[in-house]
């Protein structure tokens, strides 16, 4: 789903240093700039240590920017000390790698309802929020609401953790390598459901992932971050059409895009950089047919 023209996330020349002034001081961000429009699905990629997680933690206030740069969320300046950070975390849900490690309630339904309960929502509203969130991730409400969280499978725990974020009905959902460690079938199912949140409910998605096939199948645009700076920004197809440039930043491209690049070097150029096997099959068939 494409954006509707209204910026919901603005990051301008953002800097951040961990443990400033100490012997362990580390500069993580040196000027990241990006913008995300309502309804978009945007990817953030970069080698380990590039600063990706530091950026997304600024977007829901886990890190408050006190250094040069601006972070504006839904029109609200995150550097404003009077800002109620709770309202931002209702708007921007952040799902970490292995979010199931954050489960702490005994029962699945209670864990998912924790956020709405903290916000003082009435019992019936909480119940409907939990039902909706569980439905969105593929957990049957009646079957799972009274299950013990420790009795769940790994995939079910992951879905429970994501449902706990969805129960707040965020405008923006950030996935920070949140599908890591899930089996391929479970990953496909979860990604399909997350994509459905964007397509059917207009939730803006920001996806951080080391898996280029996953990125290619999910996002409309990509920001590449390297050494704490934004170094590339374009549509998914245009980014993956530049494999040599990506390699300089320690990144690859989806396998099918890499094959297309090699074929072009041999004189068989495709009309576009394919992002999926289906696209590649379609383009090769057209070439052979002509």
Buried (B, 14 or more C-beta within 10 A) or exposed (E): BEBEEEBBBBBBBBBBBEEEEEEEEEBBBBBBBBBBBBBBBBBBBBBEBBBBBBBBBBBBBBBBBEEEBBBBBBEEEBEEEEBEEEEBBBBBBBBBBBBBEBBEBEBBBBBBBBBBBEBEBEEEEBBBBBBBBBBBBBBEBEEBBEBEBEEBEEBBBBBBBBBBBBBBBBBBBBBBBBBBBBEEEBBBBBBEBBBEBBEEBEBBBBBBBBBBBBBBBBBBBBBBBBBBBBBBBBEBBEBBBBBEEBEEBEBBBBEBBBBBBEBEEEEEEBEEBBBBEEBBEBBBEEEEEE
